[in-house]
Amino acid sequence: VNLVSSVEEIGTWRSPKVILCSGPDLEYGFSKDLLLQFAQNRSSLLLFTDRTMGDSLTRRLCSSILKKEVVQPATLKYSKWEYAQGEELEAWQAKEADRDAEKQRQQKEMEATKKRRLQQMEAAKALQDDMAGGDSETVAVDSGIMPNGAK
């Protein structure tokens, strides 16, 4: 048993090969690369070790096999990640820096808004207390004195 970290390493071994790929969907890692490479050889065998998931490549392949349809290579969606380099990398880094700066600006704005709202609530509470007589002086009214000599 050999553990590999790239598809290229597999190509250096003698055939036949048994390759176990983890993951139930063939949507990540080296799965698609291996599928494209070995599907062209009629002696290759694809053995699924787990149940299929959702609308994954594995599910589509199994459905086609059960319906006895031939899966055409053109129906497979294939994309490959490549690390950005040079100007493309610099542009991406600048874009990420702008995105981070915008997030920080929004965070500061939210904190300032929160602080303003808290101050407004405190001011409204103080006004409410003043109007309800909470902290204000109590004025006593003497009922024995009537205005303009009224009795």
N, C-alpha and C positions, 0 to 999 in steps of 0.2 A: 504494500500500500504506500503510495506516495501522495503527499499533499503539495499542491501547486498554488501559486499566487497569480499566474497569468496564463492566458490561452497559448501564448507562444511556447511555454514550457511543455505543454501537452504534445505539441507537434514534434518535439525532439525524441519522443519515445517510440518504440517499435509497436506495430499493430499486431494483433487486435488489442483494443483498450476497453476497459470498463470505466465509465466516468459517472460518478454520483454527484449530482448538483442539488444543493439544498434549496428549499423554497418551493412553494406550490404553484407558482404562476409563470415562470420563465420570463419575468418582466425586468429583472435586474441582474447585476453581476455579469458573469460570462455566459449566462444561459443562452441568450440569442446568438452570440458568436459561435458557441459550440453547436447549437442546433443548425445554423446555416452551414457550418463546416462539415458536420457529420451526416446531415440529412441527404446530401448528394450521393452518399455511398449506400447502396441497397443492402449491404450486410450490417449496417448500423441498426441498433435497437434503442428505442427511447422507452425507458421504464420510469413510470411515475411512482414515487414513493409516498405521495401525500394526496389528499383530496384537492380538487381544483377549486379556484375561487373566482367569484364574480364574472366579469367579462374579460378574463385574462387570456393570454395566448394558450395556456394549457387547456382551458375550458373549450376554446375554439377548436383546438386540435382534437381533443377527445370527442367533441360533438361531430366533427367531420369524420372521424374514424368510425364512430357508431352508425353514422348515416352512410358509411362506405363511400364517402366522397374523397376525391383526391385534393389535397391542399396544395395550391399553387404558391410557389415562393413569392410571386408578385403580391399576394394578399397579406403578406407579413409586413407590419410596420417596423421599421428598423431605424434607430438613431443611435449615435455613438457620442459619448462625452469626450470632449477634447479640452484640455486646459488652455485658457487664454494666455497669450504671450504678447510681449511688445506693446504696441499702441492699443491693441484690444484690451489687454490686461490693465493698462493705465486708465483707459476710458471706464472700464468696469469699476476700478478702485475709486475713481473720482465720483462716479455715480453712487457708489455705496457710501462714500464720505458725505455727499450731499443728502442722501437719504437719512443717514445718522444725524446730521445737523438739523434736518427738518424735524425728526422725531424729538430731539432735544428741545427745539424751539416750541413744538407743540406741548411738550411736557411742562416747560416753564410757563407757557400761556395757561395751561390747565391749573397749575398751582396758583398762579396769580388770580385767576377767576375764582378758584376755591377760597382764597384768602379774602377777596373782595366780598364774596357772598357771606362768609362768616362774619366779617365786619358789619355788613348790612343787617344781618340777623341780630347781632349784638346791639346795634343802634336801635333797631325796631323794638327789641325787648326792653331797652332802657326807656324808650319813649312810652311804651305800654305801661311800664311800672310807674313812670311819672304821672301819666293820665289816670291811673287807677289809685294814685295816692300811696304808692308803695314806699318810696323813700322821701316824699315831700313832707313839709311841716304840716301838722294838724292845726287848723284854725278853729278856735272855740267861739261859738256864737252865744252871746248873753241874751236870753229871751225876755229879760226884764226891761230892756230898753227898746222902745218902739220909735220909729222915725216920725218926725213932725208931730210929736205929742199925742199920737194915737193911743187909744186905750184898748 
